[in-house]
Amino acid sequence: MERAASATAGEAEARVLIMGVERFPGPAVAADGEPETGGGAWDRLPFVPGLLDRLGAAYGALSYRVLTVRDPDRVAVRDHWNKASDQGFRVVHVISHGDTDPADAKRSWYAATPERIAMVPSDGDTGQGTDVSHWVADAHQQPLPVLFVVDLCRAGRAARLARLTAVPESELRAWVIAATGPDDPAYDGAFSTAVAEVLEQIAKDGLETASSLRYVRWDRATTAVQDRLSSLSPRQRVHATRIDPSQPLPELPFFPNPQWNGDLRLERLGTLAAPVRDFADPGTEHFTDRVGDHFVGREGQLAALAPWIDDPSAGGLRIVTGAPGSGKSALLGALVCAGHEQIVAAAPDIRRYLTARHPHGVPSPDPALAAVHARGRDVDAVLTALALQWRLPPPSEPPGSDGRGPAAQWTVPGLLTAVRALPAAPPLVLDALDEAEDPAGLVEQFLLPLVETVRADGLPAVRLLVGSRRGTHLDPLLDCAAASPESVIDLDDVPAGELRADLEQHLVHVLAELPAYRAAARRPVREALARSAAAALTQDPPAGHGWGAFLVARVYAGALESLDPPSDVPAATALGARVPRTLPDVLELDLGQRTDGVRLRAVLTALAFAKGEGFPLEAVQAVAPEFAPWEGPGLAPADVRPLLDAGSFYVRTGIETDGSTLYRLFHQGLADHLRARPHTPGRTA
C-alpha cells in the first residue's frame, strides 16, 4: 500500500491560534445586546473561558498545536496575529465583541467601508492590529491557505471582502467561517459552541467523509456547523467564503479526516469520475484481490474481447450477458481496468496483475477508451460522461444565448456528430445497462443510433461493448448482433468443466486468505472444500431463479468466515457438497450464523433500495428500522454504523459530491432478493 509517509507528521505541525475575550472596561449594557458602535462600553462574555477550553481540546484532537490567548489587549491581539501570520498558522479563531467602526478607521487605507469588522480586545482599544477584515486580506497573500473562524457580531463582513469574491477558489488563500451576517448580532457563543461540536464529531468519524479523502470538504464542514448552530441559536446564520458549485473545489487542509487510510492508490482512484470509478470499485479495500477472486478464468472471453477493443477496424458491437452473478461486471471490469488510461495511471498494479494472469486477454492502454457504468444513470449522464472522457469540446450555445447561463447540454445528435469527427473510432464499454434509470430508453435513444452511426471512412463510429442481463430492453441490441454470433457472449452458456475449474480456482484463492484456512497445514482442507463446492455449484442448475455460480460462491466464501472450519479432508469434502445453490439460501446461511443477523438484514435491506452511488449514513439510519422486527431491542441510529462494518463483505462505498461516504450493496442480484424478501424468514416484521 502506498502511503504518504510525511502526512501524519505534517498534520502534527499544523497550528491554530485561539483568542477570546471575557472582560472589557466600562459599564455594562443591556442583556442580550451590544452598545452602539463606538460607544466605548462592552458587556462581559462569561461563556468565553469555557469555550476556549473546549475549543482547545477539539482542535487538539485533530492534531493541531493550539495557542490559546485569554483576554488579550490590543497590543497582544496585534502581536499574536503577526506571529500567526509569520509562522504560517493554519487556523485563527477569535471570540469577542465586534466593532464596525474601529479606532484607527480614519488612518486605515480602507476606512469607512462596509467590510470593516474589528475584534474588541480586553482594553476596548480597536486600534491598529485588531481589524479581522484586514487580517483576511493579508492572509490571501500567504503561500498556504488560512482559515478564519470569526465569532463576533457582524462577523459576516470578513467573509464578504469585495477584493476576494472574484478570486477563483483554486487561487484563494484566505477562507472564512463567520458567526453571523454582515449586519447581524451573534449570541452567547453559540457559533463557537457549534464549531466545537463539529470539530469533536470530525475527530470521531470525520463527518462520514470517505476514507480516500484526506480532509473533510469545505461544504460538508460548513453545512455541519450551520446545522448545529440552527439548533443552538435559530436567529443566526453562518456566513462562509462562497464557492462556485460548478467548479472543482480545492483540497483544503483545515479539517483532517481521521478515516483517511493513507492509501494514495485508493485516493487516486477516488478522484475518478463516478461512471469510471465504479469499474475499479475503490470501496473495496483490496481491489486486486477482488479482480483475482471475483474474476477468474474467462481466458477465452478475454482473448476474444481484448484484441477487438484494440482494433479500430473491427466490428462495432459486442454484448456480454448472463444471469445475476455470472461475472459480467468482473469481465468488463478487468478489460476497463487494464485499458482505461485514467485507471491505469491511478492504479498501474491492477494492469500488471491482470497481465500476469491473462497475458492474451489484456487490452492496450488507450486514451480513447471510454467506460460508463450505467447504474442509476440516464441518457444525459451517459452523454456527459462520454464527452468528458473523449475530451470533446463543449457543445455550442443555443441560438440567442448570452453565454451567462448554464452550460449547453449534450444531445444525442450532437455527440454522434462529434464522435464521427474523432481521428479514429474509439472503444466504449458500457456496463450494467439493465440497472440504468431507463434501460429501454437508453437503448432506443442512444445506443441504437450509436451502433448505426458510420464514419466518413465507412467504419462504425465506435466499438461498443455492452454488459447486461437479458430482458426486453436488450432485444434491439441482440437483433443488431444476430448476424454475427461471435458478437454475443453468454456467460451462462459455458461448459460445465470450464466453469467448475474457474470456481475451484476462485474458492482456493479466497480460502487461502481466510484466517481459519490460511496455514500451510490447512492446504489439503481448503483445496478439498473448493473442489467439492465447485462440483456442487456446477451440477444441474437449481429450479427457479437462475443465480450465477460466481455470485453464490462469492457469498458462500464470506459465510465460511462465520462457520467452524472442517477438521480434515473428508469433513471439507462433505461441507463443500452442502453448499447452498441459490443466493437466498447462502445469504440465509450466513445471516443465520450471526448473533446480529436479523438486524444486519434490516441494514442490508435498506441498502437494497439505494439508487446510484448509494445512501449516506443518515439515510440508512432512517430507512433500516423499517425492516427491523418489532420484537427485540429494535434498531437505533447508533447501531447502524457498527452493523455496516460487520456486514462490510456485502457493502460497497461511493463518494457523495460533498465528500461523504455513500453505501450500497456489492451486487444488484443481492439487492433484488432483499427487496423482494426484506424480512428474515419466520420472523415477525
N, C-alpha and C positions, 0 to 999 in steps of 0.2 A: 504493500500500500504506500503510495506517495503521500508524504505529509509535509506541511510547512513547518520545518523544524524550529524556525525562529518565531512562529506566530505567537506561541504562548508567552515567550519572553517579551515580545513586543507589546502584548496586551498588558503585561505586568508593569510596564513602564508608563502606560497611559496615566495622565494626571488630571485631577479635577480640583478647581478652586470653588469653595462654597463660602459665600459671605452673607451673614444675616445680622440684622439689627433689631434688638428688642426695645431699647430705651433711647429716648430723644429728649433734648432740652425743651423747656417751655411748658405752658399749660396744656392740659388735655382737651380734647374736643369731644363732641357727642359720640356716644357709642355707635358703632357700625359706619361711622363717617370719617371723612378726612377734612382738614381745614381747607379753606380757599387757597388756590395756588398763590405761593409767595407769602402766605400768612405767617410763616415762621414758627408754627407750633405743630407738633406731630404727636399723636397719641401712642402709648406703649403698645407693642405687639407681643403679648405674653406667650403666644404659641411658638415663637421663633426658637428658643433653646431646644425644646423637644424635637422640633423639625430638623434642626441642624444635626442632632444626634442620629435621628432616623435616616436622614439622607446620607450622612457619612457612612453608616453601616450598609446602606443599599448600594451606594457606588462602590464601596469596598468589596461587596460580594461579587461585583463584576470585574474584579481585579484592577480597579483604579487605585492609584495612590492619592489619598484625599488630603487636601489642605483646607482646614476649616478656620475661618476668621470670624470671631464673635464681636459684635458691637464696634466695628472699625470706624474711626473718624475719617474726615475727608482725606487726610494725608495717607492713612493706612489703606483706604479704598484705592487711591491712585497708585500707591506703591505696589499693592498686591496685583492690581490689574497689569501694571507694567511687567511685573515678574511673570505673570501667567502668559503674557504676550511674548516676552523674550524667550521663555523656556518651553514654549510650544505646548502649553496645557491644552488638553482636548476638550474639556467642558468647563464652562463658567456658569455657576448657579447662584443667583442673588435673590434675597428675600428682604424687603423693606417697604417703605412708602415710595411712591414715585412722584417726581416733581417735573412738570412740563415747562416750567419757567425757571431753570436753574440760575444760580447767582452769576455765572460767567456768560450769560446769554449774549450780552452786548459785545463781549470780547470774542465770541465764537464765530468761526467762519461760516456757520450756517445757523446764525442766531434767528430766533423768532420764526422758526419753521415748525410745521405741524408734526415733524418727526422727532422732536426733542423729547426724551424721557431720561431723567437722571435718577440714580439711586440715592436716596436720602441717607447720609451717614449718621453716626451717633451724635455728632456735634451739630447736625442740622445744616451744615455748610455745603450746598450743592455747587461748589465752585469747580475749578479745573480738576479733571480726572474722574468725575462721577457720572459723566454722561454715557449711558449704556449705548445709545444710538451711535455715538462716536466710536465706542469700542467695536461695535459690529462693523462699521465702515472700515476701521483699521484692520480688523481681522480678515477682511476679504483680501488683503494684500499678503497674508501669510501663505506659506507653501502648502500647508496641510489644513484640512477642514477643522473648524472650531464650532462647537455647539454652545449657544447661549440659552440658558433656561432662566426665564425672567419672571419672577413673582413680584410684580409691582402693579399698582393701579395704573391704568392706561398703558400697560406694557406692550400692547399690540403695535405701538409706534415703532418699536425696534424691529418688528417683523415685516414692516412695510416701507423700508427705505427706498425711495424712488430710484436712486442710483443703482440699486441691486436688483430691482424687479425685472429688468431686461437681460440680466446676465444668465446665460444658459446654465442649467443645473450642473453640467459636466465641468464648468469653469468656476462655479460658486464655491467660495471657501468659508463664508460665514453663514451659519444656519441658526434659526431662532425658533424656540417654542415659548410663547408668551402666555401669561396667565389669563389675559382678557383682551378686549378690543382697544383700539387707539384712544377711545374717549370714555372707557368704562371702568368702574372700580373693580378691585379684587377683594375677596372677603376671607378673613380668618385663616389664611394659609391653606385654603382648600386646594389650590393648584399644586403647591409643593407636596401636599399630602397625596394627591393623585399621582404625581410623578414618583413619589417614594413607593407607592403601591405597585405601579407598573414596573419600576426597577426591580422590586422584590420578586414580581412574577417572572420577569425576564431571567433573573438568576435561577429561578426554579425550573422553568420549562421553555424559556426562550420565546414565550407567546406562541408556542406551537410552530415556530419557524422551522422550515425544512432543514434537515441536518447537513445538506450540501451547501447551505448559505452561512458564511462566517459571521454575518451581522444581521440583527433584526432590521428589517427595512424601515425606512423613514415613515412611510404612510401607515404601516401597521403600528408602529410605536406611538405616533401622534394620535391616531384614532383611539388607541387604548387609553391614552391619557384623557382624551375628551370623554370617553365612556365613563371613566372613573369620576372625573370632575362633575359630570352631569348628575351623578348620584349624590355628590357632596355639596355642590353649590349650583343649583339649576340656573341661577342668574348669570353664570359665567360661561363664556365660550372661548376655547383656546384659539389663539391666532398664531399660526406657524408659517414658516417660509413656504411660499406657494410653489407647487411643482406643476409642470405641464404633463398631464396624463398621457399625451401622445408620444412623449419622448422617453427613452430609456433612462431610468434613474441610476445615478452613480452609486457605487457601493460606499456607504457612509460608515465610518468606523466608530460610531458613538455607542452602540448597544451590542456588545459581544454576545453571540448566540451560544449558550452552554451546550446545546445539542449538536453543534458543529463537530463532525467526526474527523476533521483534518485530512480527509482523503481528497487530494487535489484532483484525482481522476474522476471521482463522483461529482466533485464541484464543477469540473469542466462539462461533464455530461448534463448536469443540471442547468447549464446555461443554454442548452439547445432548445429550439422551438418545440413546443409540446408535440406536434404531429410527427416530428422526427425522434424526439426523446423517447417516445413510447416504444420504439423498436429496441432501444437499448435498456429500457426499464431500469432507470437508476434507483427506483425504490427498492430493488433487490440489493442486499448487501454485497453479494459476490456475483456480479453478472457473468463472469467467465464460468463459474460453476453452473449457473443457470443454463448457459448455452450447452455445456457439456452434459448436464443432466437431462434437461427437458428436450434437448435436441440431440439425438444420437442416430447413427446410421444415415439413411436417406442419401447414400452416396450417388445412387443413380439419378435421383431427382436433382441434386445439386450439380452433378456433372452435366445434366441437360440444360439447366437454367443459367448457370454462371457464364458459359460461352455465349449464350443467346443475349444476355444482358450486355456483354461486351461488344456485340456485333451490330453496328449501326445499319447494316444492310439486311438484317434478319426480319422475320415477320413481326407484325405489330401487336399480337395478343397472346398471353398465356394466362391460364386460370389454375389456381390450386384450391381444391375443395376437399371436404371430408366432414365427418361427424365432429361434434364438440370434443376437443381434447385429442384430436388425431395428429396434432402437431403442425397445423397450417402456419400459425404465427411464429413458431420456432423456426420453421424452414425459411420463411420470408425474412425473419429477423436475422438469421445467420447471413443471408445474402446482403442485406442492407448494412449490417454492422461491418462486413468485410469490404464493402464497396463505397459507402457514402462518405465523402471526404470529411464532413464535419465530425462524424462519429470516429472515423479513423484518426483524425487529429486529436480528439479528446481522449480516446482510449485505444491506442495502437496495439495494446496487448491482445485485444479481442480478435483482431485480424490475424495476428501471429498465431494465436491459439487455434483458430479455425483453419488456417493454412496448414498447420502441423497435422490436424486430424483429417482434413479433406482437401489435399492439395489441388485436386482437379475440379473442386466444386466451389472455388472462391473467385468471385468477380474481381476485376482490376479496380483500384481506387479511381473514381470518376467524378470530376467536379460537376458533370451534367446530371448525375444520378439524383433523382428526387424521390422522396419517400413520404407517404402520408398515412398515418394510422387514422382510420375513418371513424373510430368510436365516438359517437355523440356529435359528429360534425356535419354541417350542411354543405351545400354546394359552394356558398360564398367562402366558407372557411377553407375548403379544399383549394379553391382558386387562389386565395391569398397565400396559402402555404406554398403552392407550386410557384407562384410568381416570385416569391422571396428566394426560393431555392434555385430557380433558374436565372435569378438576377435580372428579371425583366424590368425595363423602365416603367415608371408609374403610368397608368392609363391616362389618356388625355382628359382634361377637364371638360365637363359637358358644356355645350354652347351657352353663352350668357353668364358663365360662372365668373365671379370676380377673383377666384383663387384663394379666398379667405375662409371658405367653408371647409367641411371635412373632405379628406382626400377622396378622389373618384374611386368607385368600386370597380373591381374587375368583373367583366361579363364573360360568358362562355364564348361568344364570337370574338371578343377582344383577345382573350387568352389564346384561342386557337390560331388567330392571325399572328400573334407574337411568337408562338411556338413554331409555326411553319417557317418563320424567318430566321430561326436559330441556325448556326453554322452546320450542325449535324443533328440528327434525330436523337433526342435524349431518352434514356430509360426512366420509367416511372414504376415504383412499387406502391400499390395501394392495398393495405391490409384491413381486415375486419369490415368489409363492405356491408355485411349483414347487421353490423352494430352502428351504422351511420344513422343520423337523425331520420332520414327518409331514404332507405336503400334504393327503392324503385325509382324515386325521383332523381337520385344521384346518377343512376344508370341512364335513364332516359334523357335527362337534361345535359349531362356532361360526358359520361364515359362512352356512350354510343357515338355521339358526334366526334369525340376524340379519336376513337378507333377508326372512324371513317374518314378522318382528315388525312390528306395526302400532301406531301411537299412538292415543290416545283420540279424536283428531280424524279418524281414518281414513287418515292419510298413513303411508307407510313410516317406520320408526323412524330410519333413516339413508339417506343416499345413498352407496352403496358402489361404489367404482371399484377393480377388481382387475386387476393385471398379472401374466401368467403365460404360460409356454409351454403348448401343448396337451398333453393327456395324460388318462388316465382320472380323475385327481384333479379335473380341471376340468369333466368332463362334467356333474355335477349342476348346477353354476352355469350352464353353457351351456344346459341344459334349461330352467332358470328364465328365461333371456333369450330363449328361442326365439320367444316370441310377439311380441317387439319386435326386428326385425332391426337397427335402429339401435343397439341396446344392445351389440352386439359389433363391435369394431374390429379387423380382422385386418391387421396391418402387412405381411403377405406378399401381400395382395390389393390392391396399389397399382398403378395404371397405370405402365407402363414409362417413359413420358415424364416423369411427375411424379417418379418415383424417380431417373431419370437427372439431372434438373435439381437435385434435392436433393443428390445425391452430388457433382456437379460443384461446386456451391457449397461444400460441405463441404471438398473437396480443395483448392480455390483458397484458402480461408481458412487451411487447415493449411500449405500450401506457402509462403504469404506469411510465415509465422513461422519457417521453416527458414533458417538462415544461407546455404545454397547457393542459395536461390531468392528471397531477400528483396529484393535490389537492384531498383531500378526497371527497369533494363535487362533483368532476367530475367522481367518480367511476361509477355511472349508465350510464353516457355517454360513457365512454371507453368500458364498458362491452357490451353495445348495439352495438357500432360500430364494435367491434371484432366479435360479434356473427353474425351480418349481413354480414360482409365482408367474414367471413369463409364460410357461407352458399353460397354466390355468387361464391366463388372460387371453390366450390366442386359440382357445377351443372355440366350438361353435358359439357365435355371439348370443348373448342373453336376449330373452324376449323383451319387447317394449322398446323404450327409447335407446337409440344407439349412442353409447358413450365411447369416445376414443380411448383405446387402451393406454395411451401415454398419460392422459389426464388421470385415469383411475390409478395407474401405477404411481404417478407423482403424489397424489393424495395419500395413497396407501403407504408410501415411503415415509411421509410425515407422520402418519398414525403409528408406525412402528416405534417411534420415539417414546410413546406412552404405553407400549406393550412390553411385558417381560421378554427378553431375548431368549431364543431357544438354546438349550444347553449343548446340543450335539447335532450332527448332520441329519439323522432321522427326524429329530424334532423340527429342524429347519425345513426339511422337505415337506413335512406334514403341515407346518404353518403356511408355507407358500401355497400349498394346494387349496387352502381355505381362503385365499384372497377373495374379497368381495369383487363381483363382476361389474357392478354399476357404481356410478358416482354417489347416488343416495346411500347405498349400503356402506361404502367405505367411509363416507362422512359420518354416518351414524356410529360406525365402529369407533372412530376417533373421538367424537364428542362424548360417547358413552363411557369412555375410559377416563375422562377428565372430571375432577370434582366440580369444576366451574363450567361444565359442558353446556348446561341449559342456558346460563347467562351469556356464555360465549356465542351460542347460536343466535341469541337475540341481537348481539352486536353485529355478527356476520350478516344476519338478515337485513339489518338496517343498511349495511353497505351494498347489499344486493340491489337497492333502489337508487344508488348513486348514479349520477349521469356524468359523462365526460371524464374529466380527470379525477372526480371523486367528491366526497363530502369533507368539509372541515370538521374538526373535533366537535365544535358546538352543535353541528347538525346531527352527528352520530349520537351525541348525548341527548338530543331532543327526540330522535326517532326510535332508538333502541328500546327504551322502556315499553313502547307499544307492543313489542314482541316478547317481552318477558312474561313468565307465568304469573298468575295472580297470587298463588301461594308462595311462601318463602320470603326471603329478605328483600325482594324487589331489586331494582337496578337504579342506583343513584348516579348522578353525573360523574362523581369522583371515581366510580367503578369502571368507567368506560375505557380510560387510557390504559390501566393495567390489563384489561381484557384484550385490547388491541395488541398489546405487547405479547400476551400469552398466545394469541392467535396469529402471530406475525407470519407464520407459514402461509396462511390464506390471504394475506393482505399485501397490497402494493400501494405505494405512495406517489403522489404527484405534488406539484408546487403551484399554489394559487398566485395570482398576479401580485399580491401583497407579500409574497414570500412564505405564507403559512403552509403547513402540510395538509395535503388532501389524501383521503383514504378511499380505497376501492378494493374489490375482490380481485384475486390474481387471474381469474378466468371467467368468461361470460357464461360458460356452462354451469359453473357453481352458482352464479347469480340467478340464472334461470331456475335452477332447482329450489333455491331458498325462497324465491319469490312465489313459487307455486306451493311450497310446503314450509311456511315460515315458523311453525311451532314444532317442538320436539314431539315425535310420535308417542302417544299415550300420556302426554302431559296436558294439564288444564291451562288453556290460554287466558 
